[in-house]
C-alpha cells in the first residue's frame, strides 16, 4: 500500500511540475520544471531511486528507515 501511495505522489508531483513548466514565463524556469517533472516521473516508474534508498548514507542517525525527505 505504501508503495502505491508513494508512486501516486510522484506521478502527481510530475504532473504539477509539467503544469508549472507550461505556465512559466521564463524558458529557464520552464526547463527546470520539466527536469523536475522527468525526475519525479522516473521515480514513479521505478527507473530512478530516491537518494538513500540503497541504505548508504543513513548510518545510525536519528531518522527511522521509513522516513524519507522528498526532494
N, C-alpha and C positions, 0 to 999 in steps of 0.2 A: 504494500500500500504506500509506504514512504517513497519508494522508487517512482511510482506513478505520479504522486503529488509533486515530487521533485522535477520530473520530466515536464509535467504541466506548467510548473512555474517557469522553467527555462523557455518553453515554447511561447508562453505569454510574454516574457521579457523580450524575446526575439521580435515578436510582433510589435511590441511597444517601441522598440528601437527602430524598426522599419518605418513606422508611422512618424517618428521623430525625424528620421532622415528625409522623408518626403516633405515635411513641414519646415525643415531648416532653410534659413535664408542664405547661409554661407556654405559653399561647397566643402570646405574643410570640416565644418561641423557635421554636414550630411555624411561625409566619408567616415568620420569617427562613429557615427550612429550605425552605419552599415557594417562596419567592422565588429562593433559590439553585437549587432544582430546575428552576424555569422558565428561569432564566438558562442553566444547563447544557444543557437540552433545546433551547433556541433556538440555542445554538452548534452542537449536534449536527445540527440540521436545517438549519443554514446561514442562518437568518434573523437571526442576530446574530454579529458578529465579535469576536474577542478584541482587546483593546487592542493596538495596534502592528501589526495585520495589514495596515493600509493603508501601512505603511512610515514613517509620521510618528512622530517622537519617538525613533527609534533612532539617528539621526545616525551618527557614525563611532566609536561606542563599542567596547568590547572584546567584546561578545557577537556570536556568529555569527548570521546572519539566520535560521537554522533554530531557534535557541534560543528557547524561549518559556516564560515564567514563568506557570504555570497558577494562576488565582485560586482 
